[in-house]
Amino acid sequence: MKVFILLFSVAVYTVFAVPFENEKQYGRFIEIPGGDGQMHLVDLEAEPDVEFLNEIARNPANNQYFLYTRRNPRVSQTLTINNANSIRNSNFNANRPTIVIVHGWLSNRNTNPNPTVRNAYLDKSDVNVIVMDWRRLAMRDYVTAANGVPAVGRGLGQFLQFLNQVTGAPFTSMHLIGFSLGAHLVGNAGRQLGGRAARVTGLDPAGPLWTLSTNRLRASDGVYVEAIHTDGGTGGLGIGSRVADADFFPNGGRSQPGCATSLCNHNRAWELFASTVTRNHLEGRQCTSMTQVTYNTCRGSTLRMGNDDLNKRGSGIYRLDTARRYPF
């Protein structure tokens, strides 16, 4: 009888110890790229700087917001939360769509995906592009930065609420786009807005410390939430499982053609997205399982990945194949 109980306990443990489909378990140490293009060795079990995180949470004004429009496509105007004149005296137009772009770890407003996605939008249409710079937190160690993302995301949401109050710009004309850690940041911003933003897009949402986090990007963060997964393999830099309304897995979502490194795979998410804003040419095929994604046997309906359509809708997981280089 004791043997049976022991075997049953082992069996139950085995079942519940198996990770969720395509979820990843990371070791203590992992190399993660920063906006400088270099890989940095990160201790995922390091203690975050709690005092700094408390200060960040108390003061959302730490974040900076830079506006670009067709009247100032390369030289930004600074928008400041709780300073209505900074908005009224800018080129911001509440009658046009507002695109918010958020960078990842060890980055700032001048690092990609910011300039590439900004230029793709402004070259195509007359919109407000707001680039968020959260370098004060993003330049800290990875564990501290990751722990501070929810508070900084809420700060972005508060800024957009202020923008709405000052100008009347509706949340239904806002598209929040974030890369890596920035993907979870815009998710938390959308949550602060009660899921009212028209679109929230996660570009290869960061995986380390986020795989099972309740603070990660999720489908309820906007009216339509989309994720593009390009480095979701075991130990990859991105989450390899579904997190949004529609999740796209280009080339299977683990490695990308023309890439020899995880960094290249990870960055391919914003490169693909920028190209779709310009061309709207990449179309996914719906899959019933991640097995179909992996073996490229998806036969469901089609949905275009990315693009700039504020009224886009869709759900499910999608596989598509791309070329090796821009425009893919």
Contacts in CASP RR format, 6 or more apart in sequence:
PFRMAT RR
TARGET T0000
AUTHOR 0000-0000-0000
METHOD contacts of the structure
MODEL  1
MKVFILLFSVAVYTVFAVPFENEKQYGRFIEIPGGDGQMHLVDLEAEPDV
EFLNEIARNPANNQYFLYTRRNPRVSQTLTINNANSIRNSNFNANRPTIV
IVHGWLSNRNTNPNPTVRNAYLDKSDVNVIVMDWRRLAMRDYVTAANGVP
AVGRGLGQFLQFLNQVTGAPFTSMHLIGFSLGAHLVGNAGRQLGGRAARV
TGLDPAGPLWTLSTNRLRASDGVYVEAIHTDGGTGGLGIGSRVADADFFP
NGGRSQPGCATSLCNHNRAWELFASTVTRNHLEGRQCTSMTQVTYNTCRG
STLRMGNDDLNKRGSGIYRLDTARRYPF
19 25 0 8 1.000
20 212 0 8 1.000
20 241 0 8 1.000
21 241 0 8 1.000
21 289 0 8 1.000
21 290 0 8 1.000
22 232 0 8 1.000
22 233 0 8 1.000
22 240 0 8 1.000
22 241 0 8 1.000
22 290 0 8 1.000
23 211 0 8 1.000
23 212 0 8 1.000
23 240 0 8 1.000
23 241 0 8 1.000
24 207 0 8 1.000
24 211 0 8 1.000
24 232 0 8 1.000
24 233 0 8 1.000
24 234 0 8 1.000
24 235 0 8 1.000
24 236 0 8 1.000
24 239 0 8 1.000
24 240 0 8 1.000
25 211 0 8 1.000
26 44 0 8 1.000
26 207 0 8 1.000
26 208 0 8 1.000
26 211 0 8 1.000
26 235 0 8 1.000
27 44 0 8 1.000
28 43 0 8 1.000
28 44 0 8 1.000
28 45 0 8 1.000
29 41 0 8 1.000
29 42 0 8 1.000
29 43 0 8 1.000
29 44 0 8 1.000
30 41 0 8 1.000
30 42 0 8 1.000
30 44 0 8 1.000
30 208 0 8 1.000
30 235 0 8 1.000
31 39 0 8 1.000
31 40 0 8 1.000
31 41 0 8 1.000
31 42 0 8 1.000
31 262 0 8 1.000
32 39 0 8 1.000
32 40 0 8 1.000
32 42 0 8 1.000
32 105 0 8 1.000
32 142 0 8 1.000
32 208 0 8 1.000
32 237 0 8 1.000
33 39 0 8 1.000
33 40 0 8 1.000
33 105 0 8 1.000
33 106 0 8 1.000
33 237 0 8 1.000
33 262 0 8 1.000
33 263 0 8 1.000
33 266 0 8 1.000
34 40 0 8 1.000
34 104 0 8 1.000
34 105 0 8 1.000
34 106 0 8 1.000
34 107 0 8 1.000
35 103 0 8 1.000
35 104 0 8 1.000
35 105 0 8 1.000
35 106 0 8 1.000
35 107 0 8 1.000
35 111 0 8 1.000
35 112 0 8 1.000
36 106 0 8 1.000
36 111 0 8 1.000
37 263 0 8 1.000
39 263 0 8 1.000
40 106 0 8 1.000
40 142 0 8 1.000
42 141 0 8 1.000
42 142 0 8 1.000
42 143 0 8 1.000
42 208 0 8 1.000
43 143 0 8 1.000
44 142 0 8 1.000
44 143 0 8 1.000
44 208 0 8 1.000
44 209 0 8 1.000
46 141 0 8 1.000
46 143 0 8 1.000
47 143 0 8 1.000
48 141 0 8 1.000
48 143 0 8 1.000
48 144 0 8 1.000
48 146 0 8 1.000
48 147 0 8 1.000
48 148 0 8 1.000
49 140 0 8 1.000
49 141 0 8 1.000
49 144 0 8 1.000
52 140 0 8 1.000
52 144 0 8 1.000
53 144 0 8 1.000
53 147 0 8 1.000
53 148 0 8 1.000
53 151 0 8 1.000
56 62 0 8 1.000
56 136 0 8 1.000
56 137 0 8 1.000
56 148 0 8 1.000
56 151 0 8 1.000
56 152 0 8 1.000
57 148 0 8 1.000
57 151 0 8 1.000
60 81 0 8 1.000
60 151 0 8 1.000
60 152 0 8 1.000
60 154 0 8 1.000
60 155 0 8 1.000
60 156 0 8 1.000
60 158 0 8 1.000
60 159 0 8 1.000
61 80 0 8 1.000
61 81 0 8 1.000
61 82 0 8 1.000
62 134 0 8 1.000
62 136 0 8 1.000
62 137 0 8 1.000
62 152 0 8 1.000
63 81 0 8 1.000
63 132 0 8 1.000
63 133 0 8 1.000
63 134 0 8 1.000
63 136 0 8 1.000
63 152 0 8 1.000
63 155 0 8 1.000
63 156 0 8 1.000
63 159 0 8 1.000
64 78 0 8 1.000
64 109 0 8 1.000
64 132 0 8 1.000
64 133 0 8 1.000
64 134 0 8 1.000
65 78 0 8 1.000
65 79 0 8 1.000
65 80 0 8 1.000
65 81 0 8 1.000
65 130 0 8 1.000
65 131 0 8 1.000
65 132 0 8 1.000
65 133 0 8 1.000
65 159 0 8 1.000
66 76 0 8 1.000
66 77 0 8 1.000
66 78 0 8 1.000
66 79 0 8 1.000
66 109 0 8 1.000
66 130 0 8 1.000
66 131 0 8 1.000
66 132 0 8 1.000
66 133 0 8 1.000
67 76 0 8 1.000
67 77 0 8 1.000
67 78 0 8 1.000
67 79 0 8 1.000
67 90 0 8 1.000
67 91 0 8 1.000
67 92 0 8 1.000
67 128 0 8 1.000
67 129 0 8 1.000
67 130 0 8 1.000
68 74 0 8 1.000
68 76 0 8 1.000
68 77 0 8 1.000
68 118 0 8 1.000
68 122 0 8 1.000
68 128 0 8 1.000
68 129 0 8 1.000
68 130 0 8 1.000
68 131 0 8 1.000
69 91 0 8 1.000
69 92 0 8 1.000
69 93 0 8 1.000
69 122 0 8 1.000
69 126 0 8 1.000
69 127 0 8 1.000
69 128 0 8 1.000
69 129 0 8 1.000
70 122 0 8 1.000
70 126 0 8 1.000
71 91 0 8 1.000
72 91 0 8 1.000
73 119 0 8 1.000
73 122 0 8 1.000
76 109 0 8 1.000
76 131 0 8 1.000
77 90 0 8 1.000
77 91 0 8 1.000
77 92 0 8 1.000
78 86 0 8 1.000
79 86 0 8 1.000
79 87 0 8 1.000
79 90 0 8 1.000
79 92 0 8 1.000
79 130 0 8 1.000
79 159 0 8 1.000
79 163 0 8 1.000
80 86 0 8 1.000
81 155 0 8 1.000
81 158 0 8 1.000
81 159 0 8 1.000
81 162 0 8 1.000
82 162 0 8 1.000
84 166 0 8 1.000
87 163 0 8 1.000
87 166 0 8 1.000
87 167 0 8 1.000
88 166 0 8 1.000
88 167 0 8 1.000
91 128 0 8 1.000
92 98 0 8 1.000
92 128 0 8 1.000
92 163 0 8 1.000
92 167 0 8 1.000
92 169 0 8 1.000
93 128 0 8 1.000
94 167 0 8 1.000
94 168 0 8 1.000
94 169 0 8 1.000
96 126 0 8 1.000
96 127 0 8 1.000
96 128 0 8 1.000
96 173 0 8 1.000
97 125 0 8 1.000
97 127 0 8 1.000
97 128 0 8 1.000
97 173 0 8 1.000
97 174 0 8 1.000
97 175 0 8 1.000
97 308 0 8 1.000
97 310 0 8 1.000
98 127 0 8 1.000
98 128 0 8 1.000
98 129 0 8 1.000
98 130 0 8 1.000
98 163 0 8 1.000
98 169 0 8 1.000
98 173 0 8 1.000
98 174 0 8 1.000
98 175 0 8 1.000
99 117 0 8 1.000
99 118 0 8 1.000
99 121 0 8 1.000
99 127 0 8 1.000
99 128 0 8 1.000
99 129 0 8 1.000
99 130 0 8 1.000
99 174 0 8 1.000
99 175 0 8 1.000
99 177 0 8 1.000
99 308 0 8 1.000
100 130 0 8 1.000
100 131 0 8 1.000
100 132 0 8 1.000
100 156 0 8 1.000
100 160 0 8 1.000
100 174 0 8 1.000
100 175 0 8 1.000
100 176 0 8 1.000
100 177 0 8 1.000
100 186 0 8 1.000
100 189 0 8 1.000
101 113 0 8 1.000
101 114 0 8 1.000
101 117 0 8 1.000
101 118 0 8 1.000
101 129 0 8 1.000
101 130 0 8 1.000
101 131 0 8 1.000
101 132 0 8 1.000
101 177 0 8 1.000
101 178 0 8 1.000
102 132 0 8 1.000
102 134 0 8 1.000
102 156 0 8 1.000
102 176 0 8 1.000
102 177 0 8 1.000
102 178 0 8 1.000
102 179 0 8 1.000
102 182 0 8 1.000
102 183 0 8 1.000
102 185 0 8 1.000
102 186 0 8 1.000
103 109 0 8 1.000
103 111 0 8 1.000
103 112 0 8 1.000
103 113 0 8 1.000
103 114 0 8 1.000
103 132 0 8 1.000
103 133 0 8 1.000
103 134 0 8 1.000
103 138 0 8 1.000
103 178 0 8 1.000
103 179 0 8 1.000
103 182 0 8 1.000
104 138 0 8 1.000
104 178 0 8 1.000
104 179 0 8 1.000
104 180 0 8 1.000
104 181 0 8 1.000
104 182 0 8 1.000
104 185 0 8 1.000
104 206 0 8 1.000
105 138 0 8 1.000
105 142 0 8 1.000
105 145 0 8 1.000
105 180 0 8 1.000
105 181 0 8 1.000
105 206 0 8 1.000
106 138 0 8 1.000
106 139 0 8 1.000
107 135 0 8 1.000
107 138 0 8 1.000
108 133 0 8 1.000
108 135 0 8 1.000
108 138 0 8 1.000
108 139 0 8 1.000
109 131 0 8 1.000
109 132 0 8 1.000
109 133 0 8 1.000
109 135 0 8 1.000
112 179 0 8 1.000
112 267 0 8 1.000
112 270 0 8 1.000
113 177 0 8 1.000
113 178 0 8 1.000
113 179 0 8 1.000
113 203 0 8 1.000
113 270 0 8 1.000
113 273 0 8 1.000
113 274 0 8 1.000
114 131 0 8 1.000
116 270 0 8 1.000
116 271 0 8 1.000
116 274 0 8 1.000
117 177 0 8 1.000
117 270 0 8 1.000
117 273 0 8 1.000
117 274 0 8 1.000
117 277 0 8 1.000
118 129 0 8 1.000
118 131 0 8 1.000
119 274 0 8 1.000
120 274 0 8 1.000
120 275 0 8 1.000
120 277 0 8 1.000
120 278 0 8 1.000
121 127 0 8 1.000
121 129 0 8 1.000
121 277 0 8 1.000
121 308 0 8 1.000
122 129 0 8 1.000
123 278 0 8 1.000
124 277 0 8 1.000
124 278 0 8 1.000
124 308 0 8 1.000
125 308 0 8 1.000
128 169 0 8 1.000
132 156 0 8 1.000
134 152 0 8 1.000
134 185 0 8 1.000
137 144 0 8 1.000
137 145 0 8 1.000
137 148 0 8 1.000
137 149 0 8 1.000
137 152 0 8 1.000
138 145 0 8 1.000
138 181 0 8 1.000
139 145 0 8 1.000
142 208 0 8 1.000
142 209 0 8 1.000
143 209 0 8 1.000
145 181 0 8 1.000
146 181 0 8 1.000
146 206 0 8 1.000
146 208 0 8 1.000
146 209 0 8 1.000
146 210 0 8 1.000
149 181 0 8 1.000
149 182 0 8 1.000
149 184 0 8 1.000
149 185 0 8 1.000
149 188 0 8 1.000
149 215 0 8 1.000
150 184 0 8 1.000
150 188 0 8 1.000
150 215 0 8 1.000
152 185 0 8 1.000
152 188 0 8 1.000
153 185 0 8 1.000
153 186 0 8 1.000
153 187 0 8 1.000
153 188 0 8 1.000
153 189 0 8 1.000
153 192 0 8 1.000
154 188 0 8 1.000
154 189 0 8 1.000
154 191 0 8 1.000
154 192 0 8 1.000
155 189 0 8 1.000
155 192 0 8 1.000
156 176 0 8 1.000
156 185 0 8 1.000
156 186 0 8 1.000
156 188 0 8 1.000
156 189 0 8 1.000
156 192 0 8 1.000
157 189 0 8 1.000
157 190 0 8 1.000
157 192 0 8 1.000
157 193 0 8 1.000
158 192 0 8 1.000
160 171 0 8 1.000
160 174 0 8 1.000
160 189 0 8 1.000
160 192 0 8 1.000
160 193 0 8 1.000
160 197 0 8 1.000
161 192 0 8 1.000
161 193 0 8 1.000
163 169 0 8 1.000
164 170 0 8 1.000
164 171 0 8 1.000
171 193 0 8 1.000
171 195 0 8 1.000
171 196 0 8 1.000
171 197 0 8 1.000
171 198 0 8 1.000
172 196 0 8 1.000
172 197 0 8 1.000
172 198 0 8 1.000
172 223 0 8 1.000
172 310 0 8 1.000
173 198 0 8 1.000
173 310 0 8 1.000
174 197 0 8 1.000
174 198 0 8 1.000
174 199 0 8 1.000
175 197 0 8 1.000
175 198 0 8 1.000
175 199 0 8 1.000
175 200 0 8 1.000
175 201 0 8 1.000
175 308 0 8 1.000
175 310 0 8 1.000
176 186 0 8 1.000
176 187 0 8 1.000
176 189 0 8 1.000
176 190 0 8 1.000
176 197 0 8 1.000
176 199 0 8 1.000
176 200 0 8 1.000
176 201 0 8 1.000
177 186 0 8 1.000
177 200 0 8 1.000
177 201 0 8 1.000
177 202 0 8 1.000
177 203 0 8 1.000
177 273 0 8 1.000
178 185 0 8 1.000
178 186 0 8 1.000
178 201 0 8 1.000
178 202 0 8 1.000
178 203 0 8 1.000
179 202 0 8 1.000
179 203 0 8 1.000
179 204 0 8 1.000
179 269 0 8 1.000
179 270 0 8 1.000
180 203 0 8 1.000
180 204 0 8 1.000
180 205 0 8 1.000
180 206 0 8 1.000
180 237 0 8 1.000
180 238 0 8 1.000
180 266 0 8 1.000
181 206 0 8 1.000
182 202 0 8 1.000
182 205 0 8 1.000
182 206 0 8 1.000
183 201 0 8 1.000
183 202 0 8 1.000
183 203 0 8 1.000
183 204 0 8 1.000
183 205 0 8 1.000
183 206 0 8 1.000
183 217 0 8 1.000
183 227 0 8 1.000
184 205 0 8 1.000
184 206 0 8 1.000
184 210 0 8 1.000
184 213 0 8 1.000
184 215 0 8 1.000
184 216 0 8 1.000
184 217 0 8 1.000
186 200 0 8 1.000
186 201 0 8 1.000
186 202 0 8 1.000
186 217 0 8 1.000
186 221 0 8 1.000
187 200 0 8 1.000
187 202 0 8 1.000
187 217 0 8 1.000
187 218 0 8 1.000
187 221 0 8 1.000
187 222 0 8 1.000
187 225 0 8 1.000
188 215 0 8 1.000
188 221 0 8 1.000
189 197 0 8 1.000
189 200 0 8 1.000
189 221 0 8 1.000
190 196 0 8 1.000
190 197 0 8 1.000
190 200 0 8 1.000
190 221 0 8 1.000
190 222 0 8 1.000
191 220 0 8 1.000
191 221 0 8 1.000
193 222 0 8 1.000
194 222 0 8 1.000
195 220 0 8 1.000
195 221 0 8 1.000
195 222 0 8 1.000
195 223 0 8 1.000
196 222 0 8 1.000
196 223 0 8 1.000
197 221 0 8 1.000
197 222 0 8 1.000
197 223 0 8 1.000
198 222 0 8 1.000
198 223 0 8 1.000
198 224 0 8 1.000
198 310 0 8 1.000
198 311 0 8 1.000
199 222 0 8 1.000
199 223 0 8 1.000
199 224 0 8 1.000
199 225 0 8 1.000
199 226 0 8 1.000
199 310 0 8 1.000
199 312 0 8 1.000
200 217 0 8 1.000
200 221 0 8 1.000
200 222 0 8 1.000
200 224 0 8 1.000
200 225 0 8 1.000
200 226 0 8 1.000
200 244 0 8 1.000
201 225 0 8 1.000
201 226 0 8 1.000
201 227 0 8 1.000
201 228 0 8 1.000
201 273 0 8 1.000
201 306 0 8 1.000
202 217 0 8 1.000
202 225 0 8 1.000
202 226 0 8 1.000
202 227 0 8 1.000
202 228 0 8 1.000
202 244 0 8 1.000
202 269 0 8 1.000
203 227 0 8 1.000
203 228 0 8 1.000
203 269 0 8 1.000
203 270 0 8 1.000
203 273 0 8 1.000
204 228 0 8 1.000
204 229 0 8 1.000
204 230 0 8 1.000
204 231 0 8 1.000
204 232 0 8 1.000
204 237 0 8 1.000
204 238 0 8 1.000
204 265 0 8 1.000
204 266 0 8 1.000
204 268 0 8 1.000
204 269 0 8 1.000
204 270 0 8 1.000
205 216 0 8 1.000
205 217 0 8 1.000
205 227 0 8 1.000
205 229 0 8 1.000
205 238 0 8 1.000
205 239 0 8 1.000
205 243 0 8 1.000
206 237 0 8 1.000
206 238 0 8 1.000
206 239 0 8 1.000
207 232 0 8 1.000
207 236 0 8 1.000
207 237 0 8 1.000
207 238 0 8 1.000
207 239 0 8 1.000
207 240 0 8 1.000
208 237 0 8 1.000
210 216 0 8 1.000
210 239 0 8 1.000
211 239 0 8 1.000
211 241 0 8 1.000
216 239 0 8 1.000
216 243 0 8 1.000
217 225 0 8 1.000
217 227 0 8 1.000
217 243 0 8 1.000
217 244 0 8 1.000
218 225 0 8 1.000
218 243 0 8 1.000
218 244 0 8 1.000
219 225 0 8 1.000
219 243 0 8 1.000
219 244 0 8 1.000
219 245 0 8 1.000
224 245 0 8 1.000
224 246 0 8 1.000
224 312 0 8 1.000
224 313 0 8 1.000
224 314 0 8 1.000
225 244 0 8 1.000
225 245 0 8 1.000
225 246 0 8 1.000
226 244 0 8 1.000
226 245 0 8 1.000
226 246 0 8 1.000
226 247 0 8 1.000
226 248 0 8 1.000
226 305 0 8 1.000
226 306 0 8 1.000
226 312 0 8 1.000
227 239 0 8 1.000
227 242 0 8 1.000
227 243 0 8 1.000
227 244 0 8 1.000
227 246 0 8 1.000
227 247 0 8 1.000
227 248 0 8 1.000
228 248 0 8 1.000
228 250 0 8 1.000
228 269 0 8 1.000
228 272 0 8 1.000
228 273 0 8 1.000
228 305 0 8 1.000
228 306 0 8 1.000
229 238 0 8 1.000
229 239 0 8 1.000
229 240 0 8 1.000
229 247 0 8 1.000
229 248 0 8 1.000
229 249 0 8 1.000
229 250 0 8 1.000
229 253 0 8 1.000
229 269 0 8 1.000
230 238 0 8 1.000
230 250 0 8 1.000
230 251 0 8 1.000
230 253 0 8 1.000
230 256 0 8 1.000
230 265 0 8 1.000
230 266 0 8 1.000
230 268 0 8 1.000
230 269 0 8 1.000
230 272 0 8 1.000
231 237 0 8 1.000
231 238 0 8 1.000
231 253 0 8 1.000
231 254 0 8 1.000
231 255 0 8 1.000
231 256 0 8 1.000
231 262 0 8 1.000
231 265 0 8 1.000
231 266 0 8 1.000
231 268 0 8 1.000
231 269 0 8 1.000
232 238 0 8 1.000
232 239 0 8 1.000
232 240 0 8 1.000
232 253 0 8 1.000
232 254 0 8 1.000
232 265 0 8 1.000
233 240 0 8 1.000
233 253 0 8 1.000
233 254 0 8 1.000
233 255 0 8 1.000
236 262 0 8 1.000
236 265 0 8 1.000
236 266 0 8 1.000
237 262 0 8 1.000
237 263 0 8 1.000
237 265 0 8 1.000
237 266 0 8 1.000
238 266 0 8 1.000
240 249 0 8 1.000
240 253 0 8 1.000
240 254 0 8 1.000
241 290 0 8 1.000
242 316 0 8 1.000
242 317 0 8 1.000
245 313 0 8 1.000
245 314 0 8 1.000
245 315 0 8 1.000
245 316 0 8 1.000
246 303 0 8 1.000
246 314 0 8 1.000
246 315 0 8 1.000
246 316 0 8 1.000
246 317 0 8 1.000
246 318 0 8 1.000
247 316 0 8 1.000
247 317 0 8 1.000
247 318 0 8 1.000
248 284 0 8 1.000
248 305 0 8 1.000
248 306 0 8 1.000
248 317 0 8 1.000
248 318 0 8 1.000
248 319 0 8 1.000
248 320 0 8 1.000
249 287 0 8 1.000
249 293 0 8 1.000
249 317 0 8 1.000
249 318 0 8 1.000
249 319 0 8 1.000
249 320 0 8 1.000
250 256 0 8 1.000
250 268 0 8 1.000
250 272 0 8 1.000
250 282 0 8 1.000
250 305 0 8 1.000
250 319 0 8 1.000
250 320 0 8 1.000
250 321 0 8 1.000
250 322 0 8 1.000
251 257 0 8 1.000
251 320 0 8 1.000
251 321 0 8 1.000
251 322 0 8 1.000
252 293 0 8 1.000
252 294 0 8 1.000
252 296 0 8 1.000
252 319 0 8 1.000
253 293 0 8 1.000
254 265 0 8 1.000
254 294 0 8 1.000
255 265 0 8 1.000
256 264 0 8 1.000
256 265 0 8 1.000
256 268 0 8 1.000
256 322 0 8 1.000
257 322 0 8 1.000
257 323 0 8 1.000
257 324 0 8 1.000
258 264 0 8 1.000
258 324 0 8 1.000
258 325 0 8 1.000
259 265 0 8 1.000
259 268 0 8 1.000
271 326 0 8 1.000
271 328 0 8 1.000
272 282 0 8 1.000
272 305 0 8 1.000
272 306 0 8 1.000
272 322 0 8 1.000
272 328 0 8 1.000
273 305 0 8 1.000
273 306 0 8 1.000
275 281 0 8 1.000
275 282 0 8 1.000
275 326 0 8 1.000
275 327 0 8 1.000
275 328 0 8 1.000
276 282 0 8 1.000
276 304 0 8 1.000
276 305 0 8 1.000
276 306 0 8 1.000
276 307 0 8 1.000
277 306 0 8 1.000
277 307 0 8 1.000
277 308 0 8 1.000
278 327 0 8 1.000
279 327 0 8 1.000
280 304 0 8 1.000
280 306 0 8 1.000
280 307 0 8 1.000
280 308 0 8 1.000
280 309 0 8 1.000
281 304 0 8 1.000
281 327 0 8 1.000
282 304 0 8 1.000
282 305 0 8 1.000
282 306 0 8 1.000
282 320 0 8 1.000
282 322 0 8 1.000
282 328 0 8 1.000
283 302 0 8 1.000
283 303 0 8 1.000
283 304 0 8 1.000
283 305 0 8 1.000
283 320 0 8 1.000
284 298 0 8 1.000
284 302 0 8 1.000
284 303 0 8 1.000
284 304 0 8 1.000
284 305 0 8 1.000
284 318 0 8 1.000
284 319 0 8 1.000
284 320 0 8 1.000
285 298 0 8 1.000
285 299 0 8 1.000
285 300 0 8 1.000
285 301 0 8 1.000
285 302 0 8 1.000
285 318 0 8 1.000
285 319 0 8 1.000
285 320 0 8 1.000
286 298 0 8 1.000
286 300 0 8 1.000
286 301 0 8 1.000
286 302 0 8 1.000
286 303 0 8 1.000
286 316 0 8 1.000
286 317 0 8 1.000
286 318 0 8 1.000
287 293 0 8 1.000
287 297 0 8 1.000
287 298 0 8 1.000
287 300 0 8 1.000
287 316 0 8 1.000
287 317 0 8 1.000
287 318 0 8 1.000
287 319 0 8 1.000
288 298 0 8 1.000
288 300 0 8 1.000
289 317 0 8 1.000
290 317 0 8 1.000
291 297 0 8 1.000
292 298 0 8 1.000
292 319 0 8 1.000
293 317 0 8 1.000
293 319 0 8 1.000
296 319 0 8 1.000
296 321 0 8 1.000
298 318 0 8 1.000
298 319 0 8 1.000
303 314 0 8 1.000
303 318 0 8 1.000
305 318 0 8 1.000
305 320 0 8 1.000
306 312 0 8 1.000
322 328 0 8 1.000
END
